[in-house]
Amino acid sequence: MTARQAEFPDAEHGVRATIMRAPGVFAEIPCQTYDVQTYQQGNLPLVRFRAVVAVSMPAKSEAVVHLWSCPPNEGKNPSITLNGGAVGGTVSTADYEIALDKNSGQLHHWRDKRLNVNYEYDDPREGVEGSAVVIQRTPDLYQPSVPWSHALDWPNPQSRSLAGPVFVEPQRWGEMPAVPEVLGKVQYRFFAGRPEVRSASSMRVTKEIMVQALRMGGMTFSPTLFTHLAYPRQDGKITRVPLTESLGNDMGAPPPGHFPFNTPWVAMYNREKKFGMALIIANYAYFTDGPGHANQSRAEAYVSNYRNSLLYSIRSATQTYNANANSYLTPLPAGTVMYEEAVYLPFSFTGEDGKQFAPVEQLFRELRNPLVLAQ
């Protein structure tokens, strides 16, 4: 919001929120402000800031939320903490403890306290360790003249962290490793009282380059964690695929491990232990802000059980790389932008039935149909 600075003289620390539970009955709710900017319009001091409140409401209901200029609410124990920074820190809540990679800041290890599951990537091959075993490798791109460029390869990227009572948000940005013509950014948002993690990623091409891949939508795990993958088809039916039949693109294999680029979610799950991890695509964009159109050569998504040592999902805006068989270079013009808002959701289930992915589909509906704000 934008307001007179006199109304919110300390917008960074001194904003609190209430919700009207009934006429004349107000209750304080968690509130966090960030991106505070003070400036002048002529002789009028103004302030702009963003505010997030934690609120739960029944469907088709209405509520009035007020923001107040008040002294900070001190003395409460935080329900979410960031120990360290955007690179190498650890985020802790009642639901999980998540470690960020010490070099790149990518998701490295996720201990889910609700399900008692460690979501991790432990590659059995010799010498694969450190930043190479993060559980989110994307965004990435492949220019054959240099090593494959992943966000995990960022050596101490530019970074900052936001932390408060509602959420923690580590942000990192900079040139993609070994490809200075592409600028990348990754930020996570960890909410207190929520089991999922939200991620926003972007890549922007500043000078035309020749590539064989431009990708996002990644999550990487040890293949022994899961037995199957699943995704919804356009008709609403769920496709379930054993990982033994999902060799993905890397081995030049045909479907069934492939699915459309705009598939709203993909999940990996363990049939016997009855837990899984879903990646939900909340929003995405792929375009060029110059003449012409974005390059969509073989735009698709897939899950690959790569040589039974690396299990990962990917969404390729363009991917002409195909296990070195007929892998053609393709141009990405300057002004090409790929953007993705994704959500990682651990879940459990009782059986492979129509309710197996109910938590995933429910969260997807919430993300695509957020509360309507009337200011």
C-alpha positions in Angstrom: 0.0 0.0 0.0 0.9 3.7 -0.4 0.0 6.2 2.3 1.1 9.4 4.0 4.2 8.7 6.1 2.5 10.5 9.0 -0.1 7.6 9.1 2.7 5.0 9.3 5.8 6.7 10.6 7.5 3.3 11.3 6.2 1.0 8.6 9.0 -1.4 8.9 8.4 -2.2 12.6 5.2 -0.5 13.8 2.4 -2.0 11.7 0.0 -4.4 13.4 -3.2 -6.0 12.1 -6.6 -6.9 13.4 -9.5 -8.9 11.9 -13.2 -8.1 12.7 -14.6 -11.4 14.0 -18.1 -9.8 14.6 -19.4 -6.2 14.6 -17.2 -4.4 17.1 -15.2 -7.5 18.0 -11.5 -7.3 16.8 -8.7 -9.8 17.2 -5.0 -9.3 16.4 -3.6 -11.5 13.7 0.1 -12.0 12.7 1.3 -9.2 10.4 4.6 -8.6 8.6 5.7 -5.7 6.5 8.6 -5.5 4.0 9.9 -3.5 1.0 9.4 -0.3 2.9 10.2 2.8 0.8 9.8 6.5 1.9 9.8 9.3 -0.7 8.4 12.7 -1.4 5.6 13.9 -3.7 6.4 17.6 -3.7 6.4 18.5 0.0 4.3 15.5 1.0 6.2 12.6 2.6 4.8 9.3 1.5 5.5 5.7 2.4 5.1 2.5 0.3 5.2 -0.9 1.8 4.0 -4.5 1.4 2.1 -6.2 4.2 1.3 -9.9 4.7 -1.2 -11.2 7.3 -2.0 -14.7 8.4 -5.7 -15.4 8.1 -7.9 -18.4 7.7 -11.4 -17.9 6.4 -14.3 -20.2 5.3 -15.3 -20.3 1.7 -17.7 -17.5 0.5 -17.2 -15.5 3.7 -16.1 -11.9 4.2 -13.9 -10.2 6.8 -12.5 -6.7 7.5 -8.8 -6.5 8.3 -7.3 -3.3 9.6 -3.7 -2.2 9.5 -2.7 0.0 12.5 0.3 2.1 13.3 1.3 0.7 16.7 4.4 0.0 18.7 6.0 -3.4 17.7 4.5 -6.5 19.3 7.4 -7.6 21.4 7.9 -10.6 23.6 6.3 -13.4 21.5 8.4 -16.5 20.6 8.6 -16.7 16.8 6.9 -19.8 15.2 9.4 -19.6 12.2 13.1 -18.8 12.4 16.0 -18.4 10.0 19.3 -19.4 11.6 21.9 -17.9 9.2 21.3 -16.1 5.9 19.9 -16.7 2.4 23.0 -18.8 1.7 23.8 -21.6 4.2 20.9 -20.9 6.6 18.4 -23.2 8.2 14.6 -22.5 8.4 12.7 -24.1 11.3 9.0 -24.3 12.0 6.7 -26.8 13.7 6.3 -28.6 10.3 9.9 -28.9 9.1 13.6 -28.0 9.3 15.1 -27.1 5.9 18.8 -26.5 5.2 19.9 -24.1 2.4 23.0 -25.0 0.5 26.1 -23.2 1.9 27.4 -22.2 -1.5 24.3 -21.4 -3.6 21.4 -21.2 -1.1 19.3 -23.8 -3.0 17.1 -26.2 -1.0 19.5 -28.8 0.3 17.8 -31.0 2.9 14.2 -31.1 4.1 13.3 -32.9 7.3 9.5 -33.1 7.5 8.5 -33.3 11.2 4.8 -34.2 10.5 5.5 -37.2 8.3 8.9 -38.1 9.8 10.5 -38.1 6.4 13.8 -36.8 5.2 13.5 -35.5 1.7 17.0 -35.6 0.4 19.3 -36.4 -2.5 22.1 -38.8 -1.8 23.8 -39.8 -5.0 25.5 -43.2 -4.8 28.1 -42.3 -7.5 31.6 -41.5 -6.3 32.4 -37.8 -6.0 28.9 -36.4 -6.1 28.5 -34.4 -3.0 28.3 -30.8 -1.6 26.3 -28.4 -3.7 25.7 -31.1 -6.3 23.3 -32.9 -4.0 20.8 -30.1 -3.4 17.1 -31.0 -3.8 16.3 -28.1 -6.1 18.8 -27.6 -9.0 16.8 -25.3 -11.3 16.6 -22.8 -13.0 19.2 -24.1 -15.5 20.2 -23.9 -19.1 22.6 -25.7 -21.3 25.1 -24.1 -23.7 27.3 -27.0 -25.0 30.5 -24.8 -25.0 30.4 -24.6 -21.2 29.3 -26.9 -18.4 25.5 -27.2 -17.8 24.6 -24.0 -15.8 22.4 -24.6 -12.7 21.4 -22.3 -9.9 23.2 -24.8 -7.6 26.5 -23.7 -9.2 26.2 -20.1 -7.9 29.3 -19.3 -5.9 28.1 -16.9 -3.2 25.4 -15.1 -5.2 24.0 -11.7 -4.4 21.5 -12.3 -1.6 19.3 -10.9 1.1 16.7 -12.4 3.6 13.4 -11.2 4.9 12.3 -12.6 8.2 9.4 -11.9 10.5 6.4 -13.6 12.3 4.6 -14.6 9.2 7.3 -15.7 6.7 11.0 -16.1 6.0 12.1 -15.3 2.4 15.7 -15.8 1.3 16.5 -14.3 -2.1 19.4 -14.8 -4.5 20.2 -13.4 -7.9 23.0 -12.8 -10.4 24.5 -14.1 -13.7 23.8 -17.7 -14.4 27.1 -19.7 -13.8 29.3 -19.7 -16.9 26.6 -17.9 -18.9 26.8 -14.2 -18.2 24.2 -13.5 -21.0 21.5 -14.9 -18.7 20.4 -13.3 -15.4 18.8 -15.5 -12.9 16.9 -15.1 -9.6 15.5 -17.6 -7.0 13.6 -16.8 -3.9 11.8 -19.0 -1.4 9.0 -18.2 0.9 8.6 -20.3 4.1 5.3 -19.6 6.0 4.8 -20.1 9.7 2.0 -22.7 10.2 2.1 -24.0 6.6 3.6 -27.3 5.5 4.6 -26.2 1.9 7.4 -24.0 0.6 6.9 -21.5 -2.2 9.5 -20.7 -4.8 9.8 -18.0 -7.5 12.4 -18.3 -10.2 13.3 -16.3 -13.2 15.8 -16.2 -16.1 16.3 -13.3 -18.5 18.4 -13.4 -21.7 20.3 -10.1 -22.2 22.1 -11.2 -25.4 21.2 -13.8 -28.0 22.8 -17.2 -27.3 22.7 -20.7 -28.7 21.5 -23.3 -26.3 20.1 -26.8 -26.0 17.9 -26.3 -22.9 16.2 -23.6 -20.8 14.5 -25.2 -17.8 12.7 -24.8 -14.4 10.3 -26.9 -12.4 13.0 -29.0 -10.7 13.0 -31.2 -7.7 15.7 -33.8 -7.1 15.7 -36.8 -4.8 17.3 -40.1 -4.1 15.5 -42.7 -6.3 15.1 -45.0 -3.3 12.7 -42.4 -1.6 9.9 -43.1 -4.0 8.3 -45.8 -6.2 6.0 -43.9 -8.5 5.3 -40.5 -10.2 1.9 -39.1 -10.9 0.4 -36.1 -12.8 -3.1 -35.0 -13.9 -4.1 -35.2 -17.6 -6.2 -32.6 -19.3 -9.4 -34.6 -18.7 -8.7 -34.6 -15.0 -7.7 -38.3 -14.7 -4.5 -39.1 -12.8 -1.6 -40.9 -14.6 0.5 -43.0 -12.3 3.9 -44.4 -13.6 6.3 -46.7 -11.8 9.8 -45.1 -11.7 11.2 -48.2 -13.5 9.2 -46.9 -16.6 10.3 -43.3 -16.2 13.8 -42.9 -17.7 12.9 -39.4 -18.9 14.8 -37.6 -21.6 18.4 -38.4 -20.5 18.4 -42.0 -21.8 16.5 -41.2 -24.9 13.4 -43.0 -23.6 9.8 -42.4 -24.9 6.9 -41.6 -22.6 5.3 -42.4 -20.1 7.5 -40.2 -18.0 6.8 -37.2 -20.2 3.8 -34.8 -19.9 2.8 -31.4 -21.2 4.7 -28.2 -20.3 1.6 -26.7 -18.7 0.7 -29.7 -16.5 -0.4 -28.0 -13.2 1.4 -30.4 -10.8 3.6 -33.5 -10.6 4.1 -35.8 -7.6 6.6 -38.5 -6.6 5.3 -40.9 -4.0 6.2 -44.1 -2.2 3.4 -46.7 -2.6 4.4 -48.8 0.4 5.3 -46.0 2.9 2.4 -43.8 1.7 4.1 -40.4 1.5 5.1 -38.1 -1.4 6.3 -34.7 -2.5 4.4 -32.7 -5.1 5.5 -29.7 -7.2 2.6 -27.4 -8.0 2.9 -24.7 -10.7 1.0 -21.7 -9.3 2.0 -19.3 -12.1 4.4 -19.2 -15.0 5.3 -17.0 -18.0 7.6 -17.5 -21.0 7.9 -14.7 -23.5 10.2 -12.3 -25.3 9.9 -8.6 -24.8 11.5 -7.9 -28.2 10.3 -8.8 -31.7 9.2 -12.3 -32.6 8.2 -15.1 -30.2 9.9 -17.1 -27.5 11.7 -20.3 -28.7 9.6 -23.3 -27.7 11.5 -26.1 -29.3 10.3 -29.3 -27.6 8.6 -27.5 -24.7 7.6 -30.3 -22.3 8.0 -31.6 -18.7 9.2 -35.0 -17.5 10.5 -37.0 -14.6 13.7 -38.9 -15.1 15.1 -41.7 -12.9 18.6 -41.1 -14.3 20.6 -44.3 -14.1 18.9 -45.2 -10.8 21.1 -42.6 -9.0 19.3 -39.3 -9.6 15.5 -38.8 -9.6 14.3 -35.4 -10.8 11.5 -33.5 -12.4 11.9 -30.7 -14.9 9.9 -28.3 -17.1 11.7 -27.3 -20.3 10.6 -24.2 -22.2 13.0 -25.4 -24.9 15.1 -28.5 -24.9 16.7 -29.9 -28.0 19.2 -31.8 -25.9 18.4 -35.5 -26.2 21.1 -37.7 -24.7 23.5 -36.4 -27.4 21.4 -38.0 -30.1 20.3 -35.4 -32.7 20.8 -32.6 -30.1 20.6 -29.4 -32.1 21.6 -25.9 -31.1 18.7 -23.4 -31.0 18.7 -19.6 -30.5 17.4 -17.8 -27.5 16.9 -14.1 -28.6 17.7 -11.2 -26.2 14.6 -10.4 -24.1 13.6 -14.0 -23.6 12.1 -14.3 -20.1 11.1 -17.5 -18.2 9.3 -17.1 -14.9 7.8 -19.7 -12.5 6.0 -19.6 -9.2 6.1 -23.2 -7.8 5.1 -24.8 -4.5 6.7 -27.8 -2.9 4.2 -29.8 -0.8 4.9 -33.0 1.2 1.8 -35.1 1.6 0.6 -38.5 2.9 -2.2 -40.8 1.7 -3.9 -44.0 2.7 -4.2 -45.7 -0.7 -3.9 -45.2 -4.5 -7.4 -44.1 -4.9 -9.3 -40.9 -5.9 -8.4 -39.2 -2.6 -4.6 -39.9 -2.8 -3.8 -36.4 -4.1 -6.5 -34.5 -2.4 -4.1 -32.2 -0.4 -2.2 -31.4 -3.7 -5.4 -30.6 -5.6 -6.8 -28.6 -2.7 -3.7 -26.4 -2.5 -3.6 -26.0 -6.3 -7.2 -24.7 -6.2 -6.3 -22.3 -3.4 -3.3 -21.0 -5.3 -5.3 -20.4 -8.4 -8.3 -18.9 -6.6 -6.8 -16.6 -3.9 -8.8 -14.3 -1.6 -10.4 -11.3 -3.3 -9.1 -8.1 -1.7 -11.2 -4.9 -1.7 -9.3 -1.9 -0.4 
